[in-house]
């Protein structure tokens, strides 16, 4: 585990701890009850980091040996196996503490039902739900890949987690054919990465067959979790010769080594990213709840600023003064809403403010000219030049209306920007995820998945041309919960 990755890991832990402390120290019972599920999500993510729990899910069709593979990794027969298909009906988890590690590691294996025992929609939902909760995915197969397996692999890949294809029951194939099996599978991975069409040659021998379609996996490992019994010849001292059956030991060391190597190389980054995604969901939910709870207060506050702005604009006879006053009032409105909601103002919020503000100013200027026409001065002069009270009043009313609608638009845009940008504060989940991905080592699985993770937090690929939200900077401190008295109204 490299130093930059460890630093980012500790930074994520500190951020989660601060968020829980800030959110859980309010006296309002109503508010605490409202956000308790989100606090539990944050607390669970932090606990997983503190105990360094790596969650590994095993998927596959029935009779592919998922439970047997996990038992072999554990070195104990904890999960039921047998000749009957579908012994695993619901996802089950078992714990493993790898010995001889520099730091205590707890691995939680999740055994899932056979994918071909669940209908398509439920299968996809189960795959997404379990994969999202996992840090590493094992896909167990034992021969030719079916369409169900391929569809499941595609669904699992959308979770952006390292995915190891475990070719189980390799003892059923002669040792001379095993290298060819691995090479064929690896060639399919390379073809998919290059975007090439699938091969069409489909011989019957699995060692020669080019599987179609391609395999969206990161690594291929051969295993024999429960090798078939072999016949042995026994010679006795009295000269008798008997024959019996003996079960060879599991061939699981390659898979165990691959799992531990992934944990050692990028375990901290995997755990931190998954924790940040949990925090991201929790903070977005809290932001939505905050906006809903404080809607009445925000509307009342907005109308107060609108009244001030309308009066200033209506009474001022100078265009420049109108523009300055409008910008200042709207600026204070945006800052006031940010403080009320307790959400950070990032660059995207200010960009929205200026865009909407310019439109509002344009409407005000048009209203001033239009008001002159309504007042009967044919638009040849503005308020200061009106030749009668009717012209002045007409321009003032039109300007005030334009100013009011402009502030309403800015308030609406600000609320949307605050909700969308709540995770981009200095210690926000998206900011930390972006920084963590910047330190991912080349050659790792996460480095290969980096563009997918960046897209997940709204950044796009490393070479993307659109505006990069990572350039947003917090203008006010990280999210804070509004005062309890505001929420108990």
C-alpha positions in Angstrom: 0.0 0.0 0.0 1.6 3.2 -1.2 2.0 6.4 0.9 -0.2 8.7 -1.2 -3.0 6.1 -1.2 -2.7 5.7 2.6 -2.9 9.5 3.0 -6.0 9.7 0.9 -7.5 6.8 2.9 -7.0 8.6 6.2 -8.3 11.8 4.7 -11.6 10.0 3.8 -11.8 8.6 7.3 -11.4 12.0 8.8 -14.0 13.5 6.4 -16.6 10.9 7.3 -15.9 11.3 11.0 -16.4 15.1 10.8 -19.6 14.7 8.7 -21.1 12.4 11.3 -20.1 14.8 14.2 -21.6 17.8 12.4 -24.8 16.1 11.4 -25.4 14.2 14.7 -24.9 17.0 17.2 -28.2 18.8 16.8 -30.8 19.1 19.6 -33.7 18.8 17.2 -35.3 15.3 17.6 -37.3 15.8 14.5 -34.3 16.5 12.4 -32.2 13.7 14.0 -35.0 11.2 13.3 -35.3 12.5 9.7 -31.6 12.0 8.9 -31.0 8.9 11.0 -30.9 6.5 8.1 -28.4 8.7 6.4 -26.3 8.9 9.5 -26.4 5.1 9.8 -25.1 4.9 6.2 -22.2 7.2 7.0 -21.5 5.4 10.3 -21.5 2.0 8.5 -19.1 3.3 5.9 -16.7 4.7 8.5 -16.9 1.5 10.6 -15.9 -0.5 7.5 -12.9 1.7 7.0 -11.9 1.6 10.7 -12.0 -2.2 10.7 -10.6 -2.5 7.2 -13.4 -4.8 6.0 -13.0 -5.9 2.4 -16.3 -7.2 1.0 -16.0 -9.8 -1.7 -19.1 -11.1 -3.6 -19.2 -14.4 -5.5 -21.6 -14.8 -8.4 -22.2 -17.6 -10.8 -24.8 -20.2 -12.1 -25.9 -23.1 -10.1 -23.5 -26.1 -9.8 -20.5 -23.9 -10.7 -19.1 -24.3 -7.2 -19.5 -20.8 -5.6 -19.9 -22.1 -2.1 -17.2 -24.6 -2.6 -14.8 -21.9 -3.8 -15.5 -19.8 -0.7 -15.1 -22.8 1.6 -11.8 -23.6 0.1 -10.6 -20.0 0.6 -11.8 -20.1 4.2 -10.2 -23.5 4.8 -13.4 -24.5 6.5 -16.7 -26.1 5.4 -19.0 -23.2 6.5 -21.2 -23.0 3.4 -23.5 -25.9 2.4 -22.5 -27.7 -0.7 -23.8 -30.8 -2.4 -25.1 -32.5 -5.5 -28.4 -30.7 -5.5 -28.6 -27.4 -7.4 -29.6 -24.2 -5.8 -28.6 -24.8 -2.1 -28.0 -21.1 -1.7 -31.3 -19.4 -1.8 -30.4 -16.0 -0.4 -27.1 -14.0 -0.2 -25.1 -15.2 2.8 -21.9 -13.9 4.3 -19.0 -15.4 6.1 -15.9 -13.7 7.6 -12.2 -14.6 7.0 -9.2 -13.1 8.8 -6.2 -13.7 6.6 -3.2 -14.7 8.8 0.2 -13.2 8.7 -0.8 -9.7 7.6 1.0 -6.5 8.5 -2.3 -4.9 9.4 -5.5 -6.6 10.6 -7.8 -7.4 7.6 -11.3 -8.7 7.7 -12.7 -10.2 4.5 -16.4 -10.7 4.2 -17.4 -13.2 1.6 -20.9 -12.9 0.2 -22.3 -16.1 -1.4 -25.2 -15.4 -3.8 -27.9 -17.6 -5.3 -27.4 -19.2 -8.7 -28.0 -16.6 -11.4 -30.1 -19.0 -13.5 -32.5 -19.6 -10.6 -33.7 -16.0 -10.7 -35.7 -14.3 -13.4 -34.1 -11.6 -15.5 -35.3 -8.5 -13.8 -34.7 -9.8 -10.2 -31.3 -11.2 -11.3 -30.1 -7.9 -12.5 -31.4 -6.1 -9.4 -29.7 -8.6 -7.1 -26.5 -8.3 -9.1 -26.5 -4.5 -8.9 -27.4 -4.4 -5.2 -24.8 -6.9 -4.0 -22.1 -5.6 -6.4 -22.6 -2.0 -5.2 -22.0 -3.2 -1.6 -18.8 -5.1 -2.6 -15.2 -4.1 -3.0 -14.2 -7.0 -5.2 -16.3 -9.4 -7.3 -15.6 -13.1 -8.1 -17.5 -14.6 -11.0 -17.4 -18.4 -10.8 -17.7 -20.5 -13.9 -16.8 -24.0 -14.8 -16.7 -24.2 -18.6 -18.5 -22.7 -21.5 -20.0 -19.3 -20.7 -23.8 -19.0 -21.3 -25.8 -15.9 -22.3 -27.0 -15.6 -18.7 -23.4 -15.5 -17.5 -22.4 -12.9 -20.1 -25.4 -10.7 -19.3 -24.5 -10.9 -15.6 -20.9 -10.0 -16.3 -22.0 -6.9 -18.1 -24.3 -5.9 -15.3 -21.6 -6.5 -12.7 -19.1 -4.5 -14.7 -21.3 -1.4 -14.3 -20.5 -1.4 -10.6 -16.9 -0.4 -11.5 -15.3 -2.9 -9.1 -12.4 -5.3 -9.8 -13.8 -8.4 -11.3 -12.0 -11.8 -11.2 -13.2 -14.6 -13.4 -12.6 -17.9 -11.5 -12.5 -20.9 -13.8 -13.5 -23.6 -11.3 -13.4 -27.4 -11.7 -10.2 -27.1 -13.7 -9.3 -30.6 -12.4 -11.8 -31.9 -15.0 -9.4 -30.7 -17.8 -6.0 -32.3 -18.6 -3.1 -30.1 -17.4 -1.9 -29.8 -21.0 -5.1 -28.0 -21.9 -5.2 -25.5 -19.1 -2.7 -22.9 -20.5 -4.7 -22.9 -23.7 -7.9 -22.1 -21.8 -6.4 -19.2 -20.0 -4.8 -17.9 -23.2 -8.1 -18.0 -25.1 -9.9 -16.1 -22.3 -7.2 -13.5 -22.1 -7.3 -13.0 -25.9 -11.0 -12.2 -25.6 -10.3 -9.6 -22.9 -7.7 -8.0 -25.2 -10.2 -8.0 -28.1 -12.9 -6.3 -26.0 -10.4 -3.7 -24.9 -9.6 -3.0 -28.5 -13.3 -3.0 -29.6 -12.8 -5.8 -32.1 -15.6 -8.0 -33.3 -16.0 -11.5 -31.7 -14.4 -14.5 -33.4 -16.7 -17.0 -34.9 -14.7 -20.2 -34.6 -16.5 -22.4 -32.1 -14.8 -25.9 -31.8 -16.2 -28.4 -29.3 -13.0 -28.7 -27.3 -13.1 -26.0 -24.5 -9.3 -25.7 -24.7 -9.5 -24.6 -28.3 -12.8 -22.7 -28.3 -12.9 -18.9 -28.6 -15.7 -18.0 -26.3 -18.3 -15.6 -27.7 -19.1 -13.0 -26.5 -16.1 -11.2 -24.9 -15.3 -11.2 -21.2 -15.5 -7.9 -19.3 -13.2 -9.1 -16.5 -9.9 -7.9 -15.0 -8.2 -11.2 -14.2 -8.6 -14.9 -14.8 -7.7 -17.5 -12.2 -8.0 -21.3 -12.4 -9.2 -23.2 -9.4 -10.4 -26.6 -8.2 -12.4 -26.0 -5.0 -13.6 -29.6 -4.6 -11.5 -31.8 -6.9 -13.2 -35.0 -8.1 -12.1 -38.0 -6.1 -9.4 -40.1 -7.8 -8.9 -43.8 -7.5 -5.8 -44.9 -5.6 -4.1 -48.3 -5.4 -3.1 -49.5 -1.9 -0.6 -52.4 -1.3 -0.8 -54.1 2.0 2.0 -55.9 3.9 0.3 -59.3 3.4 0.5 -58.7 -0.4 -3.1 -57.7 -0.9 -3.9 -54.9 -3.3 -7.0 -52.8 -2.9 -8.4 -49.8 -4.6 -10.1 -46.9 -3.1 -11.1 -43.2 -3.7 -9.3 -40.2 -2.3 -10.2 -36.5 -2.6 -7.2 -34.3 -3.6 -6.7 -31.1 -1.7 -8.3 -27.9 -3.3 -6.3 -26.0 -5.9 -7.2 -22.6 -4.5 -3.8 -20.9 -3.7 -3.7 -19.0 -7.0 -7.1 -17.4 -6.3 -6.2 -16.7 -2.7 -3.0 -15.0 -3.8 -4.8 -12.9 -6.4 -7.3 -11.7 -3.8 -4.7 -10.8 -1.3 -2.5 -9.1 -3.9 -5.4 -6.9 -5.0 -6.1 -6.0 -1.3 -2.5 -5.2 -0.6 -2.0 -3.2 -3.8 -5.2 -1.2 -3.9 -7.4 -2.2 -1.0 -7.3 1.2 0.7 -8.3 3.0 -2.5 -11.2 0.5 -3.1 -12.5 0.8 0.4 -12.2 4.6 0.4 -13.9 5.0 -3.0 -16.8 2.8 -1.9 -17.1 4.7 1.4 -17.2 7.9 -0.5 -20.0 6.6 -2.7 -22.0 5.8 0.4 -21.3 9.2 1.8 -22.2 10.8 -1.5 -25.6 9.2 -1.5 -26.2 10.1 2.2 -25.2 13.8 1.7 -27.3 14.2 -1.4 -30.3 12.8 0.5 -29.6 15.1 3.4 -29.4 18.1 1.0 -32.8 17.1 -0.6 -34.3 16.8 2.9 -32.9 20.1 3.9 -34.3 21.9 0.9 -37.7 20.4 1.5 -37.8 21.2 5.2 -36.6 24.8 4.8 -38.7 25.6 1.7 -41.1 27.9 3.5 -38.2 29.8 5.2 -36.3 30.1 2.0 -39.4 31.4 0.1 -40.0 34.0 2.9 -36.4 35.1 2.8 -36.4 35.3 -1.0 -39.5 37.5 -1.0 -37.8 39.9 1.5 -34.9 40.3 -0.8 -37.2 40.7 -3.8 -39.1 43.5 -2.0 -35.9 45.4 -1.2 -34.6 45.0 -4.8 -37.9 46.0 -6.3 -38.1 49.2 -4.2 -34.5 50.2 -5.0 -34.9 49.6 -8.7 -38.3 51.3 -8.8 -37.1 54.5 -7.0 -33.7 54.8 -8.6 -33.6 57.1 -11.6 -30.2 55.9 -12.9 -29.7 52.8 -15.0 -26.2 52.1 -13.6 -27.4 52.3 -10.0 -30.3 49.9 -10.9 -27.8 47.4 -12.2 -25.4 47.7 -9.3 -28.2 47.4 -6.7 -29.7 44.4 -8.5 -26.4 42.5 -8.6 -25.7 43.3 -4.9 -29.2 42.2 -3.7 -29.1 39.0 -5.7 -25.6 38.3 -4.5 -26.7 38.6 -0.8 -29.8 36.5 -1.7 -27.6 33.7 -2.9 -25.3 33.9 0.2 -28.3 34.0 2.5 -29.8 30.9 0.9 -26.5 29.1 1.2 -26.3 29.9 4.9 -29.9 29.0 5.5 -29.5 25.6 3.8 -26.1 25.0 5.2 -24.8 23.8 1.8 -21.5 24.9 0.1 -21.4 27.3 -2.8 -19.2 25.9 -5.5 -18.1 27.5 -8.7 -21.0 26.0 -10.6 -23.5 27.8 -8.3 -21.8 31.2 -9.0 -21.7 30.4 -12.8 -25.5 29.8 -12.6 -25.9 33.0 -10.6 -24.1 35.2 -13.2 -25.9 33.7 -16.1 -29.3 34.1 -14.6 -28.3 37.6 -13.3 -27.3 38.8 -16.7 -30.6 37.7 -18.1 -32.4 39.5 -15.2 -30.4 42.7 -15.9 -31.3 42.5 -19.6 -35.0 42.1 -18.7 -34.8 45.1 -16.3 -33.3 47.3 -19.0 -35.9 46.3 -21.5 -38.5 46.9 -18.8 -37.2 50.4 -18.3 -37.5 51.2 -22.0 -40.9 49.4 -22.2 -42.1 51.3 -19.2 -41.2 54.6 -20.9 -43.4 53.6 -23.8 -46.3 52.6 -21.5 -45.9 56.0 -19.8 -46.3 57.8 -23.1 -42.8 59.2 -23.6 -42.3 57.0 -26.7 -39.2 55.4 -25.2 -37.0 58.4 -26.0 -35.9 58.7 -22.4 -35.6 56.6 -19.3 -37.0 57.3 -15.9 -35.0 60.4 -15.2 -36.2 61.9 -18.5 -39.9 61.1 -18.2 -42.1 64.1 -18.9 -44.8 63.0 -16.5 -45.7 60.9 -13.5 -47.4 58.3 -15.7 -44.1 57.6 -17.5 -42.1 57.4 -14.4 -44.7 55.1 -12.7 -45.0 52.8 -15.8 -41.2 52.3 -16.0 -40.9 51.8 -12.3 -43.6 49.1 -12.2 -42.2 47.2 -15.2 -38.7 47.4 -13.8 -39.8 46.2 -10.4 -41.6 43.3 -12.0 -38.5 42.4 -14.1 -36.3 42.6 -11.0 -38.7 40.4 -9.0 -38.9 37.7 -11.7 -35.1 37.8 -12.0 -34.6 37.2 -8.3 -37.1 34.4 -8.3 -35.2 32.7 -11.1 -31.9 33.2 -9.3 -33.3 31.7 -6.1 -34.6 28.7 -8.0 -31.3 28.2 -9.8 -29.4 28.6 -6.5 -31.4 25.9 -4.8 -30.8 23.5 -7.7 -27.0 24.4 -7.7 -26.7 23.9 -4.0 -28.4 20.5 -4.2 -26.3 19.4 -7.1 -23.0 20.7 -5.7 -23.5 19.5 -2.1 -20.8 16.9 -2.6 -18.2 19.2 -4.1 -17.1 21.1 -0.9 -13.5 21.0 0.3 -14.2 17.7 2.1 -17.1 16.6 -0.1 -17.2 13.0 -1.3 -16.8 13.9 -5.0 -13.9 16.2 -4.3 -12.1 13.4 -2.2 -12.9 10.8 -4.9 -11.4 13.0 -7.6 -8.3 13.5 -5.5 -8.0 9.8 -4.7 -8.3 8.8 -8.3 -5.5 11.2 -9.1 -3.2 9.1 -6.9 -4.1 5.6 -8.3 -1.0 3.8 -9.5 -0.6 2.9 -13.2 -1.0 -0.8 -13.9 -3.6 -1.4 -11.2 -7.2 -2.4 -11.8 -8.5 0.9 -10.4 -6.3 2.7 -12.8 -8.0 0.8 -15.7 -11.4 1.7 -14.2 -10.4 5.3 -13.4 -12.4 6.9 -16.3 -15.5 4.9 -15.2 -15.2 6.2 -11.7 -14.7 9.7 -12.9 -17.8 9.5 -15.0 -19.7 8.2 -12.0 -19.0 11.4 -10.1 -19.7 13.5 -13.2 -16.2 14.2 -14.4 -16.0 12.2 -17.6 -12.8 10.8 -19.0 -9.3 12.2 -18.4 -9.3 13.7 -21.9 -12.9 15.0 -21.8 -13.4 18.4 -23.2 -16.5 19.6 -21.4 -16.2 21.7 -18.2 -14.7 19.7 -15.5 -16.6 19.9 -12.2 -13.4 19.0 -10.4 -12.4 22.6 -11.0 -15.2 23.8 -8.7 -13.9 25.3 -5.4 -15.8 25.7 -2.2 -16.8 29.3 -1.5 -18.2 28.6 2.0 -17.3 25.8 4.4 -18.4 22.2 4.0 -22.0 21.3 4.5 -23.5 22.1 7.9 -27.0 21.4 9.2 -29.2 24.5 9.7 -30.1 25.5 13.2 -32.6 23.2 14.9 -35.0 26.1 15.5 -35.4 26.4 11.8 -36.3 22.8 11.4 -38.8 22.6 14.2 -41.0 25.3 12.8 
